[in-house]
Amino acid sequence: MEPAVETRALGKRYGRTWALRDCALEVPAGRIAALVGPNGAGKTTLLHLAVGLLKPDEGEVRVFGREPRSVLPDIGFVAQDTPLYRDFTAAELITMGGKLNRRRWDAALARERLAMLGIPPDKPVGKLSGGQRAQVALALALAKRPRLLLLDEPIASLDPLARREFMQTLMGAVAESETTVVLSSHLLADLERSCDSLIVLQQSRVQLAGAVDELLESHRTLTGPRAGSEAIAGVAKVVRASHTERQSTLLVRRGDGPIDPLWTEHEVTLEDVVLAYLADADTRVGAAAWGVPA
Ligand SMILES: Nc1ncnc2c1ncn2[C@@H]1O[C@H](COP(=O)(O)OP(=O)(O)OP(=O)(O)O)[C@@H](O)[C@H]1O
């Protein structure tokens, strides 16, 4: 099946600064893909290229095999900070959406979703909570019945409960409609539960991309006696190493065959993997940019 999003050597620059460079990736149809990376990594730029708001300076981006602007009716997009017309009520925004999307607009779906969440139809959205506004923006995007839904940090301003509700709504909606989702976020722990693909951007480049279960399966944390730079059986790459006087802790990508039994193996979380690759790419930003200990 045609990938939902495919980029080849994609690049975008502002003046002399590249916001995105050499970006080659594929999001298979039907996936929920997380786009993660520190501030300024290029996440918004990639999403804007995929929805045709920006034009590439290098390479190309294809959505279902075509130029993004030619498939706009199939793309739902929620920009950062869920910018809605704040004086309008949710009900009015649903009506307005119907006028703007004449080809396909499922007003009933949006109304049912908002009713289920207890969001008042007659209150200006500017007076709703951040979580409620995010749900309104998601309901409007889903009413378009998009084949591809692009969400730029939709859960950043939400409390943990609202985040969970939002992600559950999203997963439920996607399962029903086979929509592909690309969602940018800094909140790794929330993504591990709900996303099945991962794209890590840093300093305008893709550091890591793939299916979450494969990434978790192919990486391990190893602890053992202090290591030098010698190769370890069963390890393809040491992504990140930290040492005490006697012990080493390594995050590794597994190679062929079993890992040297001298090392104790531990399973990794998505957060472990992402932070290791960010630190590997640039120790100056890495963990500090995520506000977690290295
Ligand atoms: N309109 C613009 N003019 C000039 N530079 C820009 C513009 N938009 C983005 N940039 C630069 O491009 C780079 C990538 O920005 P982008 O907004 O894509 O990052 P991001 O990963 O979405 O960041 P954040 O997590 O802070 O939203 C940054 O260095 C940013 O300063």
Residues whose N, C-alpha, C, O or C-beta is under 5 A from the ligand:
A	BS01	LIG	Y14 A19 G37 P38 N39 G40 A41 G42 K43 T44 T45
